[in-house]
Amino acid sequence: MTDRITRIFSDLHHGDRGSQLRSLAQVTPLLEGIDTLVLNGDTIDTRPGPYPERTAAHRAELEAFCRAAAPRIVLLTGNHDPDLSALHSLDLVDGLVFVTHGDVLFDDIVPWGRDAPQIRERLAAARAALTTDEQRSLEAQFAVYRKVCLGLPQRHQAERDFWKYLASFTLDVFWPIDRPLRILRAWREAPERAAALARAHRPNARFVILGHLHRPGVWRARDGRVIVNTGSFCRPLGSTFVDLMPDRIVVRRIVSRGGEFHPGDVQAEFALADARGSRTTKP
């Protein structure tokens, strides 16, 4: 009898020219041998855009893919697909594993983006309208984030003309001028921010699995929690997936081969028995 496997990855960005994914069928090899697939946000872009029919087509394609796929597929929201699902996070393995897209770590969702000041103002205003109990609720925070995200337009993500896409993409990448420094700061701060989120809202979680930052990696926070970012199907840094099994957690690279995406080398592995033993200890 084979182990039951829940596989998690994120940031397909299907429909964006910057994604390596041209068809959802390309990830079919990543479904083999698993029981559940969790897509942890930014699977497609459902925000308002200049070509609503194209957004609708991507949504219909994803729905068809989910119906036809053999394993169960769970969709979590991200900042690009804030209304794709009613699920914004998952608690797995008796609460040892906390899965969420990761934009909730930042008060401006994308601190490296030119929308950051506007987003920060909108989030602050929406949070100020919450009651004291709601301000302590992670679900209420998710609702605020998703509402703000849904009010942000698609830009280069929606452009069909190559040259217009390239111009818009270049502007988004290189403006503001300190964008590279903002990205590096977000990468540096994310693991400890994720650990702080877990301490506040999921104290029993020993693993936090994120996307959003497009930087695959595994880090151990100061309190001992393991933070995993699965990366992105966009270039240049690539993507990984996380397999949850009855006795262990495995992080593996995703590789492109023959026009499809396949499991690659193991990047990290953790025994769940060790995590269960440390769950009740103080960080």
N, C-alpha and C positions, 0 to 999 in steps of 0.2 A: 504494500500500500504506500503510495507516494505522499509526501508532506503536502498539506494544504498551503497554498501560496497566495498572498495578497501582494500585488506589485503596484508601486507608486512612482509616477513621474509627472512632469508638469511642463508648462510653457511650450506647447506645440506651436502656438501662434499660426495655426492653419489659416491660410488666406493672406498672410503677410509675405511680401516678396523677400523679406529678410530671413524667413524660415526655410530650412532645408526640406521641409515637408511640402510636397505638392499634391499628395492624395493621402487620405487617412488609411487607405489600404496598405500603405508603406509600413505601418507599424504592426501589421498582422503577425509577423514572426515574434513580436514581443508579447503576444497573447498566448503562445503555446505553453501548455503545462501549468497554467495558473488558474486559480478559481475566481479571483476578483481583481479588476484593474481599477485603480483610483487615479483619475486625472486631476491634479492638484492646481487648477486654475490656469487662466490664459490659454485655454485650449483653442478658442476662436475669439474674434472681437465682436461683441454684440452692442457696443456703444453706438450712439448716433453717428451716422456717416453720410457722405454725399451720394452713396450708392446703396440705398436700403435693400434693393432687390438682391444685391451681392451678399450682404449680411444675412438676409433670409435664406439664400441658397446654401451658405456655409452652415447655418443652423440646421437646415433640413438634411444636409449631408451627414452632419454629426449624429443627428437623431437616427438616421437610417443605419449608420455604422454601429451605433450602440444596440439597435434591435437585432442586427445580423451577427454581431460578435458572439462567440461561444461563451466566454466568461461573463460574469456580472461586471458591469461598468458603473462606477460611482463618479459623478461629476461634482467637483467643488468649484466655487467661484474664485475669480481673481479680479484684479483691477481692470482687465480688458474685457472680461465677460461677467460683469457683476450681477446680471439677471439670468444667467444660464441655469442656475439651480437654486434650491432653497437651502443647500448645505454650504456652509462657509468653513467648516472644520470637521475633523473626525477624531474620535478617541478610540484607539485600537489596543489590542492585547491587554485587556483589563485596565486600561488607562495608562499603561506604560509608554504608549506612543501617541503623540499629539501631532496631527497633520493639519496644516493650514497654508495658504498660498504665501503669505509673508509680508504683504503690503501694510498690514495692520501694525507692523513694527515701527512705522515711521509716521510722524505727525503731518507729513506732506506726501505720503504714499510713494512718490518717486522723487526723492530729494535731489536727484541729479537732473531732473527735467525742467524745462522752461515753464511748465505749469505749476511748479512747486509753490510759489507764493500764493497763487490763486487757490490752490488746493488747501493750503494751510489755513487760509481765511475761512473757507467754506466748512472745513472740518471743525474749526474752533467755534464757529457760529452754531453748527448743528449740535456739537457737544454741550454748548451752553444751554441749549433748550432741553437737555435731558434732566430727569429727576436725579436725586442723589443715588438712589438704588440703581437706576439705569446706568449712571456713570461708573458704577462698580461692576456692571454686567458685561462680559465679553460679547455676548450675543447682541446686546444693544449697540456696542461699539461696531461690531460687524455691520449691523444695519445702517449705521451712519456712514461708514466707509463705502458700502455698496451704493447708497443713494448718491453720494458725492461722485463716485466713479461713473455712475450712469449719466451724470450731467456733463462729463468731459467728452469732447468729440474725438473721433478717429481723425488722424492726420495722414502721415505717410502710409500708415497701415492700410488705408482704403484706396490709395491711388493706383489706377490701372495703367496709366501711361508711364513707361519706364523712365523717361527723362524727368518728368515731373516728380515721380517717386524718388529718383536719385537726388534731386534738388531738395525736396522736403526732408528726406532721410538725412542728408548731409547737414541741414540746418538743425534738425533735432539732435544729431550726434554731437555737433561742435558748438552749440549754443545752449546755455550760457558758456562763456569762455572758460570758466572754471569747472565745467562739467566733468572732465576726467578726475579732478581732485574730489568732487562730490561723490563720484562712483566709488573711488578708492575708500573714502570715508565710510560710505554705506557698507561696503564689503567688510571693512575692519570692525565696524560696530555691530553688525547683524548677529553674530553668535551670542554675544552677551545680552543684546536686546531680546533675542529669542528665549534665552534662559530666564530673563526677568519676566517675560510674558508667562512662561510656564510656572514660575514661582507664584505669581499673582493669581493665576486662573486654573492651572493644572498642576498642583504641587506634586502629584504622584508620577507625573510624566518624567521619564528618564531620557526619552528621545524626542526631539522636535524635528519634524521633516517639513522643509520649506521649498519654495521655488522663488519666483519673482526677480531675483538678483542676477540671473543668467550666469552665475558662477558656480559650477559644481564643486563640491568639497565636503569634507567631514571635519568638524572641530569639536573639541571638548571644552566646554565652558568652565569658568572658575568653580562653579558649584558641582561639577562632575557630570552634568547633563551632556549628552551627545547631540550636536546640532548637525543636521544633514541638509545641504541644498542640492537639489537634483539638476540644476542647470537649465538649459534651454535648447530647443531644436534650432535656434538661431546661431549663426556663426558669431565669433570664432571659437568660443570655449567649449561648446558641445554639451552633452547631457549624460546623466546617469539615471538609474532606477534603484529603488529600494525594494527588496523582497522581505516580507514578514512571513516567517515560518513558525511552527509551534515552539521550536527551541532556539531560534537564532534570527538575527537580522543581517542581511547581506546587501552591500552597496556594490553595484556593477556598472561599468561603463556601457553606454549605448553606442554601437558602431554602425556606420552605413556601409552596406555591401550589396552590390547587384541591384541598386535602386530601392532597397528595403533597409529597415533598421532591425538590428539583431543584438542579443546580449553579448557584451564584451567581457573584458577582464574584471575580476573582483578587485574593488578598491578598498573595501573594509568589511570586517565581519565582527559581530558582537553576540555573545551568548546571552540569551534572555534570562537564564538562571541567575547570572550575576546581577542583572538589572532588578530582578524580583527581590533578590537579597538586599539590595541597596535602597529599595523604594521607601522603606520606613525610616531610613537614617536621615539625620539632618544634613543639608548641603554644607 
